[in-house]
Amino acid sequence: MTRREKVAALRRRRWFTLWDALVLAAALLLTAACTAVAFAIPQEKGDSFSVYFRDEKLLTAPLSEDADYLFWVEGETAHIAADAGEARENYNRIRVRGGKVCVESADCPDESCVWMGERDSGTILCLPHALRIEVEGGGLETDV
């Protein structure tokens, strides 16, 4: 077989068949169904939240009481206190209003924790400051 015959055979070859289209459609439908189910299941609203620094619990407070907290990191140590109003370096200002918690402001470079918005369930993360706010409670509780 010459080079021209090989090139002609490659050009005649079908790259995308009907079975390929069916497999792709089935995969897309399965992905869409799983995504719809994941977002359709309602999460239970929490009744408290905890603030963690590198998996060490610093604070647990109820969501029912409106409050402001200031979280900051000095060296390898994290601190949290009722918001005194003055921001420090490496800080996150945490706000609790109307049964929801959020990071109101932060001095981390991407501010993704601020963009996560108000939460009454789930988790808020600030990776540059190693901060995790986890909403807890609500839902079914079991005896241990």
C-alpha positions in Angstrom: 0.0 0.0 0.0 1.4 3.4 -1.0 1.4 6.5 1.0 -1.4 8.0 -1.0 -3.5 4.9 -0.5 -3.0 5.1 3.3 -4.0 8.8 3.4 -7.1 8.1 1.3 -8.0 5.2 3.6 -7.7 7.4 6.7 -9.9 10.1 5.1 -12.6 7.6 4.4 -12.6 6.3 8.0 -15.5 7.4 10.2 -14.4 9.0 13.4 -17.8 9.4 15.1 -20.4 6.6 14.8 -24.0 6.3 15.9 -22.9 4.2 18.9 -20.5 6.9 20.0 -23.3 9.4 19.9 -25.6 7.1 22.0 -22.9 6.5 24.6 -22.2 10.3 24.9 -25.9 11.1 25.2 -26.4 8.4 27.9 -23.4 9.8 29.9 -24.8 13.4 29.6 -28.2 12.3 30.8 -26.8 10.4 33.7 -24.7 13.4 34.7 -27.7 15.7 34.5 -29.9 13.3 36.5 -27.3 13.0 39.3 -26.8 16.8 39.4 -30.5 17.4 39.6 -30.9 14.9 42.4 -28.0 16.4 44.4 -29.5 19.9 44.2 -33.1 18.8 44.7 -32.5 17.2 48.1 -33.1 19.9 50.7 -30.6 20.4 53.4 -31.7 20.8 57.0 -31.1 24.2 58.5 -28.7 24.2 61.3 -29.1 25.8 64.7 -25.5 26.5 65.6 -22.1 26.9 63.9 -18.5 26.2 64.8 -15.3 28.0 63.8 -12.2 25.8 63.1 -8.6 26.7 62.5 -6.7 23.8 61.1 -9.2 21.3 62.6 -9.0 22.9 66.0 -12.4 24.1 67.2 -12.2 27.7 68.4 -15.8 28.7 68.9 -19.3 27.3 68.9 -22.2 29.7 68.8 -26.0 29.6 68.1 -27.4 30.9 64.8 -30.4 32.3 66.7 -28.4 35.2 68.3 -27.2 38.0 66.0 -23.5 38.7 66.6 -20.2 39.7 64.9 -16.9 38.0 65.4 -13.4 38.8 64.4 -11.1 35.9 63.5 -7.4 36.6 62.9 -4.1 34.7 62.6 -0.9 35.8 64.3 2.0 33.5 63.2 0.8 30.0 63.9 -1.9 31.0 66.3 -5.5 31.8 65.6 -7.7 34.1 67.7 -11.4 34.8 67.7 -13.3 37.4 69.7 -16.5 39.4 69.7 -15.9 42.0 67.0 -14.1 45.0 68.5 -14.4 46.9 65.3 -10.7 47.1 64.4 -9.4 44.8 61.8 -6.0 43.2 62.1 -3.8 41.5 59.5 -4.9 38.0 58.3 -8.5 38.5 59.5 -12.0 37.4 58.7 -15.0 39.3 59.9 -17.8 36.7 60.7 -21.4 38.0 60.8 -24.5 36.1 62.2 -27.9 37.6 61.2 -31.3 36.1 60.9 -30.2 32.5 61.5 -27.5 32.6 58.9 -23.7 33.0 59.1 -21.3 34.5 56.6 -17.9 36.0 56.2 -18.6 39.7 55.8 -15.1 40.7 54.9 -11.6 39.3 54.8 -8.1 40.3 53.7 -7.2 37.1 52.0 -6.2 37.5 48.3 -9.2 35.8 46.6 -11.9 36.5 49.2 -13.7 33.3 48.1 -15.0 32.9 51.7 -16.9 36.3 51.3 -18.3 35.1 48.0 -19.8 32.0 49.6 -22.5 34.2 51.0 -24.8 33.6 53.9 -25.3 30.0 55.0 -27.8 28.2 57.3 -26.4 24.8 56.3 -23.1 23.5 55.0 -19.5 24.9 55.2 -17.7 28.1 54.5 -13.9 27.8 53.8 -11.1 30.3 53.7 -8.0 28.4 52.6 -5.4 31.2 53.0 -6.3 31.6 56.7 -7.0 27.8 57.3 -10.5 28.8 58.5 -13.6 26.6 58.4 -17.1 27.6 59.5 -19.4 24.6 59.8 -23.1 24.9 60.4 -24.3 22.2 62.7 -27.5 20.9 64.2 -30.9 20.5 62.6 -32.1 17.3 61.0 -32.4 14.0 62.7 -30.3 13.3 65.7 -29.4 9.8 67.0 -28.4 8.4 70.3 -24.9 7.2 70.6 
